[in-house]
Amino acid sequence: MDHYLDILIAGYTGYANYLLNEITNPHWGNYFYWLIGVSLFFFILEVATPWRENQAKFRQDFWLDFFYMFFNFFLFSLIIYNAASDVVVNLFHDFLGLFGITNLVAIEIGSWPVWLQLFTLFIVRDFVQWNVHRLLHRVPFLWEFHKVHHSVEQMGFAAHLRYHWMENVVYRSLEYIPLAMIGFGIDDFFIVHIFTLSVGHFNHSNLNVPLGPFKYIFNNPQMHIWHHSAVWPEDRQHGVNFGLTLSLWDYLFGTDYIPYDGRDIKLGFPGSEDFPKTFIAQNLHGLGRNRNSRSRQEKSQSS
């Protein structure tokens, strides 16, 4: 028991020192200032060339989403996630050890060229995330958490990181085993994180950038706006366009949907006008008694 307590304490102190170093020591591999820089880049583009010209530069809930960016990118790990996940990973490995399993690696890619390791990580991780995203829409109690992200009523880059803290837990937990099984050995996959951060900001931004044939590979605002539509097709009541970074999976598996230019469509979900508006209330939603709100599919069936 003392062993796991030591891991918990080390997780807290280690991440606190890491975050302090990120803030006080700007450098090219610094996640904190890259988040600021990427966000500022898309904010300037939205101001200069907005897709929805009548949308305010500081759109509805801009500052709420701005706080979500730093909370979900850094503060949640500081508060609990980093330390708790270290304990859970060690418990999981110790549990496997009871059955003589000491290595989860099924495909060892540590000896591959770095670029190929990064590419493999990116593809596998994005496909896992696409499937997790579909689960968030199909499983009623997970949808209650995911409603926080869909409560956005005006789209902008900062909406990318508005999501319930439980989504961090769900995504990271379901990513762990597939990534562990490919023996991913690079400690710092900085370039993958910054690339996916940038594409995620782009997907949610108030921009219209024609991608030509690349729209079938990369997610984009004109595709992702339909994912946030308040009304989905009758035959797709669990949602459409689930891609995070890659749109490829939606086109391959038939979950793509862009019926027309969706610039001015209504965003949200049935009943979103009554959804909590504050950060604390949103992050308590879906827990305990807060589960009493009906899911999108239940709402649809009763109407």
N, C-alpha and C positions, 0 to 999 in steps of 0.2 A: 504493500500500500504506500509506503514511504517513497518507493521508486516512482510511482505515478504522480505523487505529490511533487516530487522534485522536477518531473517533466513539466507539470503544470506551471510551477513557479518559473522554470527556465523559459517556458514558452512566453509568459507574460513579460519577463525582463528582457528577453531576447528581442521580441517584437517592439517593445517600447524603445529600446536602444536603437533598433533599426529605423523606426519612424522618426525619432529625434535626429538621427544622422541624416535621413533623407531631407528633412526640413532645413537643417542648418548647414548642410554641405552640398550645394548644387553641383551636379556633374552630369555627363552625357548619359549615364545609365541610371538616372534618378527618376523613379516612377512618379514621385510627387510633383515634380516640376514638368514632367512630360504630360501629366493629366491637365495641369494648368495650361501648358502651351497648346496642346491639341484642342482643348476646349476654347481657348481664346481664338485660335485659327478658325474654327467653325462659327463662332459668334460673329467674327468680322465678316465672314462670307455671308451669313444670314442677314446681317445689316446691309451689306453692299448689294447683294443679288437675291433677295427673298423670293421664294416660290409663291407664297401667299403674301402679297404686298400690303394687304390691309391688317396683317397680324402685327401686334405691337412688338417692338424690338425686345423689350423685356416682357415676354408673353405671360399669360396667366400661369401662376405657380412656378415661374422661373427660379425664384430664390429657394423655394422648397426643393426643386430638383437639383439646384446647385449644391445644397447641403447633402442631398442623397448621394451625389457623386463622391464626396469625400467620406461620407459615412460608410457606404458600401465598398469603396476602394481601400480605405484605411482603418477608419475608427471601429468598425465591427470586429475586425481582426484583433485590434488592440483590446477591446472590451472583453471578448471571450473566445472568438473563433480560433485564432492561431494556437493558443494554449490548449483549448479543449480538443482540437483536431489532432494535436501531437499525442495527447493521451489516448484518444480513440484509435489512432493508427497503431500505437504500441500495444494496446489491448488486443486489437485484431490480429497482429502478428503473433502475440503470445498465445492467443486462442488457436491459431493455425498450427503453432508449434506443438500443441497437445496431440495433434494428429500426425506429427512428423513432417509437416509442410513448412519448410524454411525459406522457400523462394517461389514467388508468384510468377516469375518471368517465364513466358511461353515463347517469346521471340526476342532474342537479344539483339538490340540495335545499337548498343553502346559503341561498337567498333565501326559503325557506318560513318561516312563523312558528315560533318556537322550540319551542312545544308540539308542533307537527306533526313537526318534525325528531326530537324526543325519542321520540315515539310510533312513528315509522317505524324509528328505530334499535332500539327495544325489540322490535318485532315481527320485523324481519328478523333481528336477532341471536338472539332466542330460537328462531326456526325453524331457523336454521343450527345452533345448539347442540343442538336436538332431533335433527337428523340426525347430527351428530358423535357424540352419545351412542349412537345406534343403531350407528354404526361401531365404537365401543369394545366393543360386545357381539358384533358379527358377525365382526370381523377378529381371528383368534387371537392375534397378537402384541400387538395393542392391548388385548385382553381381559386379558392377563397384567398390564398396567399397571393396568387398571381394577379388578382384583381387590382392590387396596388399599382402595378405597372400599367394596367389598362384603364386606370382612373384618369390618365392624362387626357385633357380635353382640347389642348392646343399643342401641336407637335413642334419640338425643337430639339437641338442636339442633346441638351441636358436631360431630356426624358429618358435617354438611354439607360442611365443608372438609377432611375426611380424604380426600385423593387423591394419587396418585403425581405427582411433579413433571413427568413427561412429559405428563400431561394438560394442563398449562398450555401446553406447546409445541404439542400437537395442536389444542386448541381455538383458541388465538390465531392459529395459522397458517391454519387453515381459515376463520376468521372474517374474516381481513384483506381478501381480494379482494372478497367480496360487499359489505362495508362501504365499501371504497374506491370501488367501482363506483357507489354511490349518492351519492357526493360529500358524505359526511357532514362538515360543517364546524364543529361545535361542539367546542371544545377540552375543555370541562368538562361531561361528562354525569353529574354527581354524583348527581342524583336517580334516574337509571336504575340506577346501581350500588347505591345504598342500598336501593332497592325490591327488586331481585333478591336482594340479600343477605338481606333480611328474609324474603322468601318462601322462600328456600332454607333458612334456619334453621327456619322454620315447618314446611316439608315433613318435616324430619327430627326434629322435636320430639316429646316425649312428651305431646302434647296432643290433645284431642278437641274440635274447634270446628266444629260443623255450618255449612257454607257455603250450604246450600240449593242453588238453581240455579247459584250461582257456582262450585260444584265442577266444572262442565263447562268452566270458563274457567281457574281457578287451581288449581295443584297443591296438595296438602294431605297431612297425615300419614296419613289413612285410605286414600289412594290410593298414596302413595309407599312405604308399608310393604310393599306387594306387590311393588314393584320390587326390594326387598332380601330377598324371600323365598328361603329355601334351596332351595325346590322350585317350579319353574315348570310350567305345563301342558305336556303331551306335545307339543302342536302349536305351542308357543311357546318352544322351548328356547333362543332367543336373548334372551328377556326380555320384559317388559311395562312399561307405564307409564314411558315414557322422558322425559316432560316435565320441564323444569327449573323454570321459573316458571309456564308455561302448561300446563294439562292439555288444552287445546283441541286440540292436534295429535294426541294419542292418541285422542281421541274422533272426530276427523275421519278419521284414517287406520287406525282399527281396532286400535290397539295397547293399548287400555284393558282393564283386568282388575281387578275388585273382586268376587270371588265371595261374600264374606261379611266380617263384622267380623274384621279380621286383627290385632287387638290383641296376641295372644299367639303368633303364628306364629313358627317358628324362622327366624332370619336367617342369612345367610352364603351359601355355595356348597358344592358337593360337595368335600370335602377342606379346607375352611376351618379346621378344627380344627388342621391341620398348617401353616397359613400363618404366616409370620414375625410375631412379636409386637412387635418393636422398630421405632422410627422408621427407623433406618439400614438395617436388613435389609429392611424393606418398600420403601424407596426405591431399593434395589439390585435388587429383584425385577423380572424381565422383561428385564434387561440381560444380554447375553452368555450364559453357561452357565446363568443362572437361568431361561432360557426353557424348561427341560426339563420343567416342570410342565405337565400337560395342561389344555386349556381346558375350560370347562363342557360344551360340546357333545361333545367327545371323551370326557370322563368319562361322559357320559350314554350315548353309543353303546356303550361298553365294558361297561356294567353290565347 
